Amino acid sequence: MSPFLGEVIGTMILIILGNGVVGGVVLNKSKAHNSGWIVITLGWGLAVAIAAYAVGGISGAHLNPALTIALAIIGQFSWSDVPMYIAAQLIGAFLGAVVVWLHYFPHWKATEDPAAKLGVFATDPAIPHRLSNLISEIIGTFILVLGILAIGANKFADGLNPLIVGFLIVSIGLSLGGTTGYAINPARDFGPRLAHFLLPIAGKGSSNWGYAWIPVIGPIIGGGLGALFYKVFFLT
């Protein structure tokens, strides 16, 4: 398998499991309905870990344009491969969202709230405030990239790194995710948001493109800052 296909499949797994747990919690008549934020954050952490286990040996399991760009900024990834990785991540995220739509097919009609349906696919702020929302995404992704780099510098038993990164995702979700839904990944938000826009989802509302730039720009800024911080303070 090529690194390109690895990133497609890995990101698809990430979205199937990550957006899937959101669907289980927010969509009506799901057996997991209203099971809460803890379930969502734990589901996302396990989604990241499983996706990383699946393709880590093939592509490095970036699964996130912000991480790919951050690694390139500090010289740990080739800039020439960045467009290929980002394209693969966006494709995988879109395909994963389509699978989630199919999985919950009868639940879209059973759910009246259009915002809940959009929330299965993409993030939105608890309190709309563009600057604060942007800062939240910057901080969350700063911690994500800094944490991933710091975890990678530690010695663990073979094969435990993806699981520890999964714990990092749970921690970010619990501590920082309540403001914006913690996209911390441009592909995770843009690919499924595009799927929401294109798919014939029963009773859907707006895809909220006016907000869509924040979970793209914020993570890219935060990831780059996190990588530079690690390079300056941990490696120098």
C-alpha beads as a LAMMPS data file, in Angstrom:
LAMMPS data file: protein, C-alpha beads

236 atoms
235 bonds

1 atom types
1 bond types

-500.0 500.0 xlo xhi
-500.0 500.0 ylo yhi
-500.0 500.0 zlo zhi

Masses

1 110.0

Atoms # bond

1 1 1 0.000 0.000 0.000
2 1 1 1.275 3.478 -0.886
3 1 1 1.516 6.305 1.678
4 1 1 -1.216 8.130 -0.263
5 1 1 -3.634 5.234 0.063
6 1 1 -2.564 4.751 3.664
7 1 1 -3.582 8.312 4.501
8 1 1 -6.884 7.907 2.644
9 1 1 -7.791 4.716 4.495
10 1 1 -6.453 5.897 7.838
11 1 1 -8.392 9.161 7.707
12 1 1 -11.495 7.310 6.545
13 1 1 -11.263 5.012 9.592
14 1 1 -10.742 8.051 11.815
15 1 1 -13.923 9.711 10.549
16 1 1 -16.041 6.554 10.535
17 1 1 -15.290 5.967 14.212
18 1 1 -14.990 9.604 15.316
19 1 1 -17.998 11.071 13.555
20 1 1 -19.747 7.765 14.159
21 1 1 -19.650 8.196 17.915
22 1 1 -21.073 11.700 17.546
23 1 1 -23.911 10.280 15.465
24 1 1 -24.635 7.675 18.118
25 1 1 -24.871 10.328 20.828
26 1 1 -26.861 13.060 19.066
27 1 1 -29.188 11.292 16.630
28 1 1 -32.646 10.285 17.790
29 1 1 -33.493 6.618 18.388
30 1 1 -29.840 5.624 18.560
31 1 1 -29.218 3.330 21.539
32 1 1 -26.365 5.671 22.504
33 1 1 -28.547 8.787 22.334
34 1 1 -27.715 11.406 24.971
35 1 1 -24.834 9.348 26.380
36 1 1 -22.789 12.537 26.625
37 1 1 -19.511 14.319 26.097
38 1 1 -17.400 11.668 27.851
39 1 1 -18.548 9.085 25.315
40 1 1 -17.735 11.422 22.416
41 1 1 -14.246 12.252 23.656
42 1 1 -13.433 8.632 24.435
43 1 1 -14.768 7.551 21.044
44 1 1 -12.591 10.111 19.268
45 1 1 -9.515 9.070 21.230
46 1 1 -10.024 5.428 20.307
47 1 1 -10.723 6.444 16.694
48 1 1 -7.340 8.165 16.458
49 1 1 -5.549 5.233 18.089
50 1 1 -7.143 2.617 15.826
51 1 1 -6.540 4.653 12.667
52 1 1 -2.910 5.151 13.700
53 1 1 -2.466 1.434 14.335
54 1 1 -3.970 0.711 10.919
55 1 1 -1.666 2.850 8.783
56 1 1 1.153 4.053 11.028
57 1 1 3.633 1.700 9.383
58 1 1 2.521 2.754 5.896
59 1 1 2.178 6.542 5.929
60 1 1 3.153 7.540 9.447
61 1 1 -0.561 8.093 10.153
62 1 1 -0.607 11.882 9.992
63 1 1 -4.373 11.852 9.286
64 1 1 -4.374 15.621 9.751
65 1 1 -3.152 18.432 7.461
66 1 1 -2.179 20.512 10.503
67 1 1 0.203 17.775 11.666
68 1 1 1.594 17.255 8.164
69 1 1 2.315 20.968 7.750
70 1 1 3.729 21.237 11.278
71 1 1 6.179 18.397 10.663
72 1 1 7.262 20.011 7.401
73 1 1 7.822 23.355 9.169
74 1 1 10.381 21.798 11.535
75 1 1 12.025 19.680 8.850
76 1 1 10.619 16.302 9.878
77 1 1 8.606 15.846 6.688
78 1 1 9.247 16.759 3.063
79 1 1 7.365 19.789 1.766
80 1 1 7.093 18.085 -1.611
81 1 1 4.887 15.386 -0.070
82 1 1 2.607 17.802 1.794
83 1 1 0.048 18.336 -1.046
84 1 1 -0.267 14.584 -1.612
85 1 1 -0.866 13.909 2.075
86 1 1 -3.419 16.697 2.440
87 1 1 -5.306 15.514 -0.654
88 1 1 -5.389 11.972 0.733
89 1 1 -6.619 13.181 4.125
90 1 1 -9.426 15.224 2.572
91 1 1 -10.526 12.313 0.378
92 1 1 -10.460 9.922 3.317
93 1 1 -12.428 12.306 5.519
94 1 1 -15.092 12.756 2.852
95 1 1 -15.420 9.005 2.283
96 1 1 -15.598 8.352 6.009
97 1 1 -18.436 10.863 6.336
98 1 1 -20.351 9.141 3.537
99 1 1 -20.049 5.844 5.411
100 1 1 -21.380 7.501 8.590
101 1 1 -24.331 8.868 6.628
102 1 1 -25.140 5.399 5.317
103 1 1 -24.691 3.798 8.724
104 1 1 -27.237 6.103 10.372
105 1 1 -29.504 6.360 7.330
106 1 1 -32.937 6.051 9.046
107 1 1 -31.862 8.235 11.972
108 1 1 -31.567 11.426 9.891
109 1 1 -35.304 11.467 9.271
110 1 1 -35.989 10.587 12.920
111 1 1 -33.940 13.590 14.105
112 1 1 -35.643 16.965 13.773
113 1 1 -32.766 19.277 14.767
114 1 1 -30.701 20.331 11.697
115 1 1 -27.872 21.538 13.961
116 1 1 -27.568 18.081 15.500
117 1 1 -27.283 16.563 12.039
118 1 1 -24.558 19.014 11.046
119 1 1 -22.793 18.254 14.336
120 1 1 -22.355 14.644 13.273
121 1 1 -20.289 15.859 10.316
122 1 1 -18.592 19.096 11.304
123 1 1 -17.788 21.254 14.306
124 1 1 -19.553 24.370 15.490
125 1 1 -18.941 26.695 18.448
126 1 1 -20.875 26.554 21.694
127 1 1 -20.805 30.370 21.696
128 1 1 -20.220 31.914 18.243
129 1 1 -17.366 34.378 18.669
130 1 1 -14.959 34.275 15.771
131 1 1 -11.793 35.419 17.545
132 1 1 -12.379 33.236 20.607
133 1 1 -13.306 30.256 18.438
134 1 1 -10.135 30.712 16.401
135 1 1 -8.016 30.949 19.549
136 1 1 -9.625 27.772 20.909
137 1 1 -8.677 25.839 17.772
138 1 1 -5.164 27.286 17.866
139 1 1 -4.654 26.270 21.500
140 1 1 -6.117 22.800 21.022
141 1 1 -3.955 22.023 18.013
142 1 1 -0.884 23.544 19.666
143 1 1 -1.301 21.004 22.475
144 1 1 -2.021 18.234 19.962
145 1 1 1.170 18.691 17.954
146 1 1 3.327 19.463 20.978
147 1 1 1.926 16.371 22.676
148 1 1 2.482 14.103 19.681
149 1 1 6.096 15.220 19.344
150 1 1 6.713 14.873 23.079
151 1 1 5.109 11.419 23.177
152 1 1 7.282 10.331 20.251
153 1 1 10.412 11.262 22.201
154 1 1 9.547 8.868 25.029
155 1 1 10.290 5.166 25.278
156 1 1 7.210 2.962 25.428
157 1 1 6.672 -0.729 25.040
158 1 1 6.454 -1.623 21.364
159 1 1 3.185 -0.547 19.787
160 1 1 1.872 1.664 22.601
161 1 1 2.509 5.062 20.984
162 1 1 -0.820 5.210 19.079
163 1 1 -2.727 4.347 22.235
164 1 1 -0.983 7.124 24.173
165 1 1 -1.804 9.574 21.375
166 1 1 -5.408 8.418 21.696
167 1 1 -5.276 9.373 25.378
168 1 1 -3.957 12.785 24.299
169 1 1 -7.028 13.256 22.078
170 1 1 -9.323 12.335 24.982
171 1 1 -7.509 14.825 27.213
172 1 1 -7.818 17.640 24.674
173 1 1 -11.491 16.882 24.185
174 1 1 -12.252 16.846 27.895
175 1 1 -10.213 19.927 28.774
176 1 1 -10.425 22.142 25.692
177 1 1 -13.067 20.700 23.376
178 1 1 -16.193 22.181 24.893
179 1 1 -15.818 25.554 23.176
180 1 1 -15.711 24.579 19.499
181 1 1 -16.041 20.804 19.405
182 1 1 -12.234 20.606 18.945
183 1 1 -11.754 20.039 15.229
184 1 1 -7.946 20.323 15.660
185 1 1 -7.783 18.893 12.138
186 1 1 -8.774 20.719 8.926
187 1 1 -9.572 17.505 7.043
188 1 1 -11.721 16.185 9.886
189 1 1 -13.954 19.249 9.551
190 1 1 -13.816 20.221 5.878
191 1 1 -14.244 16.751 4.323
192 1 1 -17.341 15.826 6.343
193 1 1 -18.761 19.354 6.028
194 1 1 -18.521 18.989 2.253
195 1 1 -20.235 15.602 2.538
196 1 1 -23.015 17.215 4.576
197 1 1 -23.398 19.848 1.855
198 1 1 -23.564 17.308 -0.996
199 1 1 -25.427 14.345 0.507
200 1 1 -29.251 14.070 0.437
201 1 1 -29.571 14.090 4.234
202 1 1 -33.204 14.131 5.324
203 1 1 -34.123 17.456 6.915
204 1 1 -30.642 18.923 6.890
205 1 1 -30.042 22.632 7.248
206 1 1 -27.135 24.881 6.394
207 1 1 -23.585 23.514 6.285
208 1 1 -22.473 26.768 7.974
209 1 1 -19.708 27.635 5.523
210 1 1 -19.327 31.013 7.216
211 1 1 -17.697 29.250 10.160
212 1 1 -15.795 26.635 8.113
213 1 1 -12.564 28.642 7.800
214 1 1 -11.943 28.583 11.573
215 1 1 -11.413 24.792 11.912
216 1 1 -9.087 25.001 8.902
217 1 1 -6.957 28.050 9.693
218 1 1 -6.914 27.641 13.481
219 1 1 -5.428 24.138 13.479
220 1 1 -2.820 25.035 10.855
221 1 1 -1.650 28.008 12.943
222 1 1 -1.774 26.077 16.214
223 1 1 -0.018 23.040 14.799
224 1 1 2.796 25.121 13.347
225 1 1 3.255 26.985 16.625
226 1 1 3.248 23.723 18.578
227 1 1 5.942 22.239 16.366
228 1 1 8.103 25.366 16.559
229 1 1 7.691 25.489 20.338
230 1 1 8.825 21.881 20.596
231 1 1 11.815 22.519 18.342
232 1 1 12.932 25.636 20.234
233 1 1 12.370 24.510 23.819
234 1 1 12.759 20.737 23.642
235 1 1 15.381 20.195 20.939
236 1 1 17.596 23.273 21.207

Bonds

1 1 1 2
2 1 2 3
3 1 3 4
4 1 4 5
5 1 5 6
6 1 6 7
7 1 7 8
8 1 8 9
9 1 9 10
10 1 10 11
11 1 11 12
12 1 12 13
13 1 13 14
14 1 14 15
15 1 15 16
16 1 16 17
17 1 17 18
18 1 18 19
19 1 19 20
20 1 20 21
21 1 21 22
22 1 22 23
23 1 23 24
24 1 24 25
25 1 25 26
26 1 26 27
27 1 27 28
28 1 28 29
29 1 29 30
30 1 30 31
31 1 31 32
32 1 32 33
33 1 33 34
34 1 34 35
35 1 35 36
36 1 36 37
37 1 37 38
38 1 38 39
39 1 39 40
40 1 40 41
41 1 41 42
42 1 42 43
43 1 43 44
44 1 44 45
45 1 45 46
46 1 46 47
47 1 47 48
48 1 48 49
49 1 49 50
50 1 50 51
51 1 51 52
52 1 52 53
53 1 53 54
54 1 54 55
55 1 55 56
56 1 56 57
57 1 57 58
58 1 58 59
59 1 59 60
60 1 60 61
61 1 61 62
62 1 62 63
63 1 63 64
64 1 64 65
65 1 65 66
66 1 66 67
67 1 67 68
68 1 68 69
69 1 69 70
70 1 70 71
71 1 71 72
72 1 72 73
73 1 73 74
74 1 74 75
75 1 75 76
76 1 76 77
77 1 77 78
78 1 78 79
79 1 79 80
80 1 80 81
81 1 81 82
82 1 82 83
83 1 83 84
84 1 84 85
85 1 85 86
86 1 86 87
87 1 87 88
88 1 88 89
89 1 89 90
90 1 90 91
91 1 91 92
92 1 92 93
93 1 93 94
94 1 94 95
95 1 95 96
96 1 96 97
97 1 97 98
98 1 98 99
99 1 99 100
100 1 100 101
101 1 101 102
102 1 102 103
103 1 103 104
104 1 104 105
105 1 105 106
106 1 106 107
107 1 107 108
108 1 108 109
109 1 109 110
110 1 110 111
111 1 111 112
112 1 112 113
113 1 113 114
114 1 114 115
115 1 115 116
116 1 116 117
117 1 117 118
118 1 118 119
119 1 119 120
120 1 120 121
121 1 121 122
122 1 122 123
123 1 123 124
124 1 124 125
125 1 125 126
126 1 126 127
127 1 127 128
128 1 128 129
129 1 129 130
130 1 130 131
131 1 131 132
132 1 132 133
133 1 133 134
134 1 134 135
135 1 135 136
136 1 136 137
137 1 137 138
138 1 138 139
139 1 139 140
140 1 140 141
141 1 141 142
142 1 142 143
143 1 143 144
144 1 144 145
145 1 145 146
146 1 146 147
147 1 147 148
148 1 148 149
149 1 149 150
150 1 150 151
151 1 151 152
152 1 152 153
153 1 153 154
154 1 154 155
155 1 155 156
156 1 156 157
157 1 157 158
158 1 158 159
159 1 159 160
160 1 160 161
161 1 161 162
162 1 162 163
163 1 163 164
164 1 164 165
165 1 165 166
166 1 166 167
167 1 167 168
168 1 168 169
169 1 169 170
170 1 170 171
171 1 171 172
172 1 172 173
173 1 173 174
174 1 174 175
175 1 175 176
176 1 176 177
177 1 177 178
178 1 178 179
179 1 179 180
180 1 180 181
181 1 181 182
182 1 182 183
183 1 183 184
184 1 184 185
185 1 185 186
186 1 186 187
187 1 187 188
188 1 188 189
189 1 189 190
190 1 190 191
191 1 191 192
192 1 192 193
193 1 193 194
194 1 194 195
195 1 195 196
196 1 196 197
197 1 197 198
198 1 198 199
199 1 199 200
200 1 200 201
201 1 201 202
202 1 202 203
203 1 203 204
204 1 204 205
205 1 205 206
206 1 206 207
207 1 207 208
208 1 208 209
209 1 209 210
210 1 210 211
211 1 211 212
212 1 212 213
213 1 213 214
214 1 214 215
215 1 215 216
216 1 216 217
217 1 217 218
218 1 218 219
219 1 219 220
220 1 220 221
221 1 221 222
222 1 222 223
223 1 223 224
224 1 224 225
225 1 225 226
226 1 226 227
227 1 227 228
228 1 228 229
229 1 229 230
230 1 230 231
231 1 231 232
232 1 232 233
233 1 233 234
234 1 234 235
235 1 235 236
